[in-house]
Amino acid sequence: MACFKLQPDKTLLSPDFDGYKLSSTSGIVTSYSKPLPDGLCLKSGGESSNSYLQTRLDALHNCLVADLPNCTDTTSESNSITVYCFNKRGHLLAFDWSSECHLNAGRVVWQVDVSQVVPHSPVLLHQSLEQPLQELTKNSEESDDQKKMFSTLQPTLRFASDNVAVVADGRSEVFVVDTQYRRPESHHTWLTVFSATIGACEVVDARVLSPNPGAGDMLHVLLVSVVPPAALPVAPPVTLSSVPSLHLITWLTLASDNGKEYTVVRERLYCGSGALEYCHFDEDCSSVVLLTHQLYVALYDSCKLVVQSSVNALRSWEQQNAQADRPKFLFMQTEDNLTVQLGASNCPSSDSVRIVVSSSELCVSRREGEDAEPLLKGTFLHPVDPETATWTVDNDRVEVNVCKSVEGVKWLRLFKEEELTGEELSPTADNTDRLAHLTSNSWDGSCDTEDKPAYNPGQLESCDDADTDLLLQVMLGDAPDGAPRAVLGNTQYLATIPFRNDAPPLFCLRHDVDGLVWRINSQRGADSERFSHTATFNAFGYVKASKTMAKYTSAPAGKWTSLRSI
């Protein structure tokens, strides 16, 4: 299984950043407003939802959609923008703003039926060539109570190109709309060129690609819904059949010869139980990039048979997580000493264990079997004094004590090898010590030259720590069972930053106290070049952690960030 690694660009980091300074002059902010006829369209009350995934999806929904310029738009320098939203009657309103005319009154460009109050269960649009449809829809005979959806979703809009948009009504249908060339001065009504009943969902990404000149366009659409396992159109893996709710990700590929008529040529389904932080196509629409907290698996592909390896990957992931809950070793540190503890089965005394401590390495192995794999072998993060090393072996437990070469240095971890994960036991129960690694004052996390801990524990709170590990996963379009991934560990997801209509959004992750902005590159590059660090927001991770009520984050052109509370 291929793996990715996010490597920060040190040239984009600021080790000497001292903090932000508040301006002594009062800035003047000009705002413009227009009345919104009939108010914003909200989701139907319907049945009360007990689904965390649905509640989270509703809470983070942004009713306003900005029409971002594409890289081919030569007029993108003009000071004008159009923002769209749905009102309670289902009208899609466009509000034009320009530096000359400011904000114009909303104009209706399209309409969707939002009267349906009962959400539709998901259905398949394209039958598999490998498996009969009746073998896939195993849940079709289950009771209506089991298949009941949670509630409707808000209507969503995404722009796929300069003249194509995709809309999901949040009840049952998805639409492809011909918008013609969208400019504030071009006032015309949009035309529906495709519609299909697919189930209650939201559209999160859409892109039009022209693979070959004269061969027509391919429209890729990415939909997300929240469903109980019994409502899935395809039977889920056994490991996911007992959870209260799942995210169902639908990847539709539609073909058009003239841009006016579309036909579904392929449908792919993925599902998982983890909350989605990021879900978008890559630059070539050859894969779906996910940032989540649980592994997602391929469920269905209308052009390829999804084999058991996808389910096996989920089972293996869960087993790895169960093992990850039991650290390989425990360690504790004071100002001048390190204590390492690990389990050693069938090693009742020191005669059965070989322990070697040097100034840079620790190796613990069994005496029986010279070629046996060591119980623990790693390179210390900083030098130690091997002359002070002592150890005890008792009841299948090994404890090693050794003094640090430099007193007063707070070690971020025990070993340099990142795969050697252990749990640090603090001499006190103070939560700030557990979070100390988030505020290193040194350039590379090394504190060899310092005579005091390289952080200020008093500046940290529990909000600086992530609740669960973050997982980066790439769902390959032509290999449904192969999903390269990277476990990012205890990392906070900070923001999704829209880039252009024809490119995937950027995503911002916390690194130390900063926010690092990452871009998804073309799949044609090497795995190590798939994600690139493009910008850094100094101390943004630390700032946002304290803004617990912040709902939206924006970062125009990656130059500055803005947090907005609920």
N, C-alpha and C positions, 0 to 999 in steps of 0.2 A: 504494500500500500504506500503510494507516494505521499510525502509530507511537505508542507511549506514551512518556511521560517521568515518571520518579519524582522528584517535587519534595519535598525534606525541608521540614518545618515548623520554621522557626527558633525558634519559641516553645517547642518541645520539646527543643531542644539546650541544653547547659550549657557555655558557653565558659569559665566559671570553675571547672569541676570539677577538683579537685586530686588526687583519688585516694581509694581506700577505706582506712578505718582498721580495723585488727583490734581486736576487743573484748578488754579485759583480763579480763573475767569469762568463766568457762567455761560454755558453754551445755549444757543437759541435753536429749538427744534420746531419746525413747521409741520403741522399735520393737516390732512384734508379728509373730509368725510362726506359720505352720501348715504341717504336712507336706503335700506334694503327692503324692497317690497315683500311682504308676507313673512319676513324673517328667514333665518337659515334652516335648511332641511336637516332635521335630526332623525336618528333612528326611531323606528316604531317602538312603543312601549312593550307590546307583545307579552310573552311569557317572561317572568323574571329569570335572569341568567345567573347560574352559580358557577359559570366558567371563568376562571382567572384569565385565560387567554383572550376571551371575548371582551371582558371588562378592560383589559389592557389595550386591546386593539381600538376600542371605542375612546378610551381616555387620551390616546396619543394621536387620534385622527385630526388632521388639519383641514378645515373646511375650505380654505383658500388655496388655489392652485395658480402659480405664476407660470406664464409662458416664457420659458428661458430660450435665448437665441442659440442656434446651432453654430458650429465652427464655420459652416459654409455661408452663414448669413453675413454679408458684407455691410449691412446697415446696422449691425448690432451695437455700434458706437452711439447711435442716436439715443437721446434721453427720453425713451418711451417704454412703457411696459403695460401688459394687460393681465389682470387678475380675474379668475373665474371662481364662481361658487354656485351651489344649488340652493334655491329657496324651498319653502314648504310645499309649494305647488308643483315642484319638480322642474321648474324653469332653470336653465343654465344661464346665469347672468354674467356678462363681461363688463368689467370696469376698466376703462382706459385712462392711463395717467401719462402725461408728458410735461416737460418743463415749460412749454408754452401755454397749454390749456389746463394744466393741473389735472384734477380728477373729474372725469365725465360721469354722467348718470349711467346706471347699469342698463344694458341692452340685452334682450333675450336672443340667444343664438340657437337654442335647442331645448327640447323638453323630454323628460322621462316620466313614466308612470310610477309614482311612489305611494299609490293607494293600497297596495298589497301589504297586509299586516302579518301574514304568516310566511316565514321564509321557506324557500324550496330546498329540499335535500339535493346534494350534488349528484350529477348524472354525467355519464360519459358521452362525448360527442363523436369520437372516432374509434371504431371497433378495431381490436387487435388482430393482426394478421396471423399471429402465432397461437392465440388461444381464443376459443369461441366466447362470445360475450356472455352467454349464459353461465359459463364456468367462473366468470369473474364477479358477476353480481350475486354473490352468495348471500347477501343480506336482504335481498329483495322480498323475501317471504316473512321477514320479521315484523313484529307488531308496530303500529303507528307510534305507540308510546316510546318504543325503543329508538325509533328513527326521528323522533321529534327534534328539530333544531332548537338552538338556544333563543335567538331572536334575530331580527333583521339587522343589517348593517347600513351605514351611510352610503349614499351614492359617491362614487369616486371617478376621477378623470385623470388620464395620463396622455401626453402627447407623444405619438410615435414618429412623427416627421413634421415637415412644414405644412402638410395638408391632410394629415391623418391623425385622428384621436381615437382612444378606446375608453369606453365608459362601462362601468358595472353599476347596476341600480341598487345593489345590496339586498335584493329580494330574490331574484331568480335569473335575470338575464344579463348578458354582456353584449355590447354593441360596438361596431366599428363605424366611425363617422367620418365623412368627407368634409373637412373644414374649409377647403380651398386654401388659398394663401392667406394666412392670418396676419393682418396688420391693423393697427388701430383705425386707420382711415378706410379700411375695407369692411364695410358693414353688410353682411349677408347671412342668411340662415344656413346652418349646417344640415347635411343630408345623411341619413342612415343608409349604409351600403351593406351591412351584415348585422344579423342579430341571432342569438341562440339562447335557449334555456339551458343553463349549466348549474344553477344553484346559487344560494346566497353567498356572495363573495365580494372582495375588494380587489381592484386592479392596482398593482404596485409597480409595474414596469411594462413598457411597450416600446418596440423599436421596429422600424421598417428598414430592411436591408435589400440591396440589389446585388446578389452574388455574381451574376454574369450579365454584361450588357445585352439587352434585348431578350433576356430570359424571364422577365417579369420580376415582381417584388415578392419578398417573403416578410410577412408580418409576424413577429414574435410577441406573445402576450403572456404576462405572468400574473396569476391570480392567487389570492390567499383567502382561505375561509377557516372558520372554526366549527368543528363538527364533533358529535359523540362518535366513538368508534363504530357503533351499530349503523350509523347513517352513511358510512363510506360506500362508494359504488364498488369498491374492490375490498375483499376481506383483508384486514390489516394483519401484521405479524402478531403472533400470540403475545409477545412481550408488550405490545401496545393496545391489546384488546380490552384491558381492564382499567385503563386510565379514564378519568372523567371526560376529557376533551382533547382533541388533537388539532394541530394546524395541518390543513390540506393545501399543498402548493400545486397548482395546475399550470403547466407550461403548454400553451397552444401555439402551433405553427400554422399560419394561414398563407395561402398562395393567391396571387392575383396577376393576371396578364395585362390588365388595363388600369388598375388602381381603383376600379369602380365595383368590381365583383370579387368576393373573397370566398375561398373554400378551405375548410379545415383539412390539412394533410397529415398532421401528426399531433398526438396528445400524450403528455407525460405527466405522471402524478408522483409526488413525494409527500411523505408525512412524518411527523414527529411530535413529541409532547413538550418540547422546550419553547420558551418565548423567543420570538424572532426579533433580534436587534437590527438586522440588516438582511434584505432579501431582494437581490437585483441580478439582472443579466451582466455578464462581463462585456467587454468592448465589442466582441465579435458575435455575441449571442450564441456562443458555443457551449456555455455552461451557466449555471446559476450559482451565485456566491452567497453563502449564508454565514451570518454571525449569530450564534445561538448558544444555548447552555446544555443542549442534549443532542445526540446524534440523530440526523434525519436519514431516512432510507428511501430508496426507489420503490414505488408501489406498482407502477403500471407504465407501459410504453406501447403505444399502438403499432409501432414498427419493429420492435424488438421484444424478445421474451426476457422478462425480469426473472432471473434465476435465484436460487436459494442463497447465493453468496451475499446478497444485500441484507437478508434477514440475519445471516450469520455475522455480518459486520456489526449489526446492532447488538446481538447477543455478546459478541466479543468486547464491544465497547462497554457494556454494562458490567461485564466481569472485570474489565480493567479499572472501571470506576470503583467497584467494590474493593479491589486490591489497593487502589490509590487511597482509599479511606484509612488503610493501615500503612503508615509510613515505614520506609525501609529501616529507619533508625531514628532515635531521639537524641537531641543534644541540648546542652545547657551551657551558658557562658557567664562568666563574671568579668571583672575588670582585667584579670590576669590568667584565667584558667578556662579550660574546655573540658566538658564531660560528655562522652559519647556512649550511648547504650544501644544494643541491638540483640535480637533473639538469635540463638544458635542451638537448634534442635539436636538432640543426641550428643551434646557436649556438656557433661556434668561437671567437669573440672578443667583447670588450666592445662593439664596434660594432654587434653584432646584438641587444643586450639593453638594455632601459631599466630602471633601478633607481631607485626613489624611497624615501628614508628620512626620515620625520618623527619627532617626539618620541613619537608614538603608533602609527604605522603603517609597514608595509613592503609594497612592491609591486614585484614582479619580472615583467616582461612582455617579449615579443619586439618589436623595433622594426618588423618587417614586419607590417602589418595593425593599424591603430589600434584596431579593434573586436574584436580577438582576446581571448579570455579570458586573464587573467593566469596566469602559471605559478605564482605564489604571491602572495596578498594577504591580510593579516590585521592585526588590532589587537593591539599588544603588550600583554602582561599588565600590565606596569609601564612607566613612561616610560623613554626612552633619550635619549642626547645625540646629535642628528643631526649635529652639527658634527664628530664623531669617526668618522663612518661611512666605511668604505672597502670596496672589493670587487674581486674578480678573476673573470674568465671565461676558462676554459681547457678545451679538449677536452670541450665540452658539459657543463661543470659550473660552477655559480655558487657563489661563496663570499662572504658578506657579514659584515663585522666592525663592531661598534658597541659603545660603552661604555654601561653602565648609568648612569642618573641618580643612583641611590642605591647606593653600594658596599656589599658584604657581604650583600645580599639574595639569598636562594635562591629562584629562580623555580620554581613548581610546573609550569609549562608555558610555552611561548613565546608563544602567542596566547590571547586571550580566547575566540575561537570554538572550541567544543568539537569541531566537525567537522574542524578543521585539526589532524589528529593527526600527530605526528612522533616521532622517536626521539631521546632525549637520550644523547649520548656523554659518559661521565664521563672526566675527566682520569686517573683511576685505575680500577683494576678492582675496587674495593671494592664489595661487594654492598649495603652499607648506603646508599650514595649513590643507588643505583637505587631503593631503597625509601623514600627520604626523604619523598615526598609523602604517606605514610600517617600522619605525625605532625605535622601543622601545629599550632602553638600559637596561631595567630591565629583570630579569630572567623570570618572569611570567606575565609581563605587568603591574605589580603593582608598584606604585611609592609613597607609603605612607611615605617612609622615605626620599624622596628627596624634595628639596626645589626649584627645577627648572624643567622645562619641560624635559621629558625623551627622547628627540630626538633633532636632529639638522636639522631644516627646510631647511637650506641652502644647504644640501646635496641631496635634493630630486628634481626630475623633473617630468614632465608629463608622461614620459616613465615608471615611477615606478607604474603607475596605470593601471589596466586592463580595457579594453573598455567595456566588458560585463561580466555578471556572468558566471561562469564555472559550468557545470552540469556533474555529474558522473552517468551513467546509465548502468544497467546490463540487457541485453535482454536474458531472460531465454529460453533455447531451447525447453523445454517441456511445457512451459506456455507462449505462444506468447503474451497473453494479460497482463501478469504480468511482470512489469519491475521495480524492486527496483531501487531507485535513491537517490542521495544526492546532494543538491544544495550547492556548495562550495563557492558561493558568489564571491566577487571581487578578484579572485585569478588568478595569471598568470600561464599559462602552460609553462614550461621551456624546457623540452626535453623528447624524447623517447629513452631509453637506451636498445639496444639489449642485451639479456642475453644468451640464448642458442637456437639452432634450435628446441628443444623439449619443450620449455617453453615460456610463454608469456613475451614480453619485460617489463622492468621496466618503470615507468614514474616518472618524476620529477616535483613537484609543488613548487611554491614559498610560503614560510612561514616566515613572517616578512621579513628580508633581506636574509634569507638562501634559499637554494634549498633542499627540502626533497624528497628522493627517496622512492617510494612505490612499493611493490610487491603484485601481485594478488595471493591469496592462493586458495586452493581447496574449492569447494563448499560444501564439506562434513563438514567443520567447521561451527561455529556459524557466524551469520551476522557480529557481532562485530570483528570477526577474519578474515573476507574476505580479508581485505587489511592490510598490515603490513608495518610499517616504518622501512626500512632496512639500510639507510645511510643518511648522511647529508653533503652537500657541503656548507661550511661556506661562507656566503655573496655572494653566486653564483647568487641569484635572483637580488641582487643589481648590480652585475657586468654585467650580461647579459642584464639588462634593458638599460644599456648605449650603448650596442653594437647593434644598430638598423639595421646594415647591415649583422649581423651574419646569416648564412644560415644553417649550420650543427653543431651539438653538439655531441661529443663522450665522453664516460666515461668508459674506459676499467677497468673491475673488480670493478667499483665503487670507485676507489682510487683517481682519479683526472679527471678533465673535460677539454675539449678542444673546443674552439669556432673557427669556420672558416667562414670567410666572403665570400660574393659572388665573 
